[in-house]
Amino acid sequence: MTERVRQELVIAHRSRLGLVETGTYVDGYAGADALPVLARRFGLRENPRGTIILRAVTIDLSIVADLTSTSALAAVDTAGSLDPRERGVGERALSQLLERFRR
């Protein structure tokens, strides 16, 4: 089921940060108005320990998709991870991106 859900989302490709993406975990973006539809279609319900993270956005999804061409979106996502290793990877990536921006 995770692959079917993944196909409906804009994915931030954590592999850009050197993290392994598995088929059992989905973290992606959808339009806020699409969330109830996705929840119904796939039988999703809120679960803090679940393997699917849906991030609702109210901006045009094409803008979010454009952000996936860099590591910035993946860095923001992983910097907020509950997993300490992932969070550290995201925080370091954000620091590097900000340092490059300042130059």
C-alpha positions as CSV (number, residue, x, y, z in Angstrom):
1,M,0.0,0.0,0.0
2,T,2.8,2.5,0.7
3,E,3.8,2.5,-2.9
4,R,0.3,3.4,-4.0
5,V,0.2,6.2,-1.5
6,R,3.7,7.4,-2.6
7,Q,2.4,7.8,-6.1
8,E,-0.1,10.3,-4.9
9,L,2.4,12.6,-3.2
10,V,5.3,14.9,-3.9
11,I,8.3,13.2,-2.2
12,A,11.3,15.1,-0.8
13,H,13.8,12.3,-1.6
14,R,15.8,11.9,1.6
15,S,18.3,10.0,-0.4
16,R,19.7,13.4,-1.5
17,L,21.0,13.6,2.1
18,G,22.5,10.1,2.0
19,L,19.6,8.5,3.9
20,V,18.2,5.2,2.7
21,E,14.7,5.3,1.5
22,T,12.8,2.1,2.1
23,G,9.5,0.9,0.6
24,T,7.9,0.6,4.0
25,Y,8.0,4.3,4.9
26,V,6.4,7.2,3.1
27,D,6.9,10.9,3.8
28,G,5.4,13.3,1.3
29,Y,3.3,16.4,0.4
30,A,-0.2,16.7,-0.8
31,G,-2.6,19.6,-1.2
32,A,-4.6,20.3,2.0
33,D,-7.9,19.7,0.2
34,A,-6.6,16.2,-1.0
35,L,-5.9,14.9,2.5
36,P,-9.5,13.7,3.3
37,V,-9.7,12.1,-0.1
38,L,-6.4,10.2,0.4
39,A,-7.4,9.2,3.9
40,R,-10.6,7.7,2.6
41,R,-9.1,6.1,-0.5
42,F,-6.3,4.3,1.5
43,G,-8.1,3.8,4.8
44,L,-5.6,6.0,6.6
45,R,-6.1,7.3,10.2
46,E,-3.9,9.4,12.5
47,N,-1.2,7.4,14.1
48,P,1.9,9.0,15.6
49,R,3.9,5.8,15.1
50,G,2.7,5.1,11.6
51,T,4.8,4.6,8.5
52,I,3.1,7.3,6.4
53,I,3.6,11.0,6.9
54,L,1.3,13.3,4.9
55,R,2.3,16.9,4.9
56,A,-0.5,19.2,3.8
57,V,0.3,22.4,1.9
58,T,-1.9,25.2,0.7
59,I,0.5,26.4,-2.0
60,D,0.6,25.0,-5.5
61,L,2.1,21.5,-5.4
62,S,4.2,22.4,-8.5
63,I,6.2,24.8,-6.2
64,V,6.8,22.0,-3.7
65,A,7.8,19.7,-6.6
66,D,10.3,22.2,-7.8
67,L,11.9,22.3,-4.3
68,T,12.6,18.6,-4.5
69,S,15.2,19.3,-7.2
70,T,17.5,20.3,-4.4
71,S,18.2,18.9,-0.9
72,A,16.5,21.8,0.8
73,L,13.1,20.2,1.3
74,A,14.5,16.9,2.4
75,A,16.7,18.8,4.9
76,V,13.7,20.6,6.4
77,D,11.8,17.4,6.7
78,T,14.5,15.4,8.3
79,A,15.5,18.2,10.7
80,G,12.1,17.8,12.2
81,S,12.5,14.0,12.6
82,L,12.0,12.3,15.9
83,D,14.9,10.0,15.1
84,P,18.1,11.6,16.4
85,R,20.3,10.4,13.6
86,E,17.9,11.7,10.9
87,R,17.4,14.9,12.7
88,G,21.2,15.5,12.9
89,V,21.5,14.8,9.2
90,G,18.8,17.3,8.4
91,E,20.2,20.0,10.7
92,R,23.7,19.6,9.2
93,A,22.3,19.8,5.7
94,L,20.3,23.0,6.6
95,S,23.4,24.5,8.1
96,Q,25.4,23.8,5.0
97,L,22.7,25.2,2.7
98,L,22.4,28.4,4.8
99,E,26.2,28.8,4.8
100,R,26.3,28.5,1.0
101,F,23.4,31.0,0.8
102,R,25.4,33.5,2.9
103,R,28.4,33.5,0.6
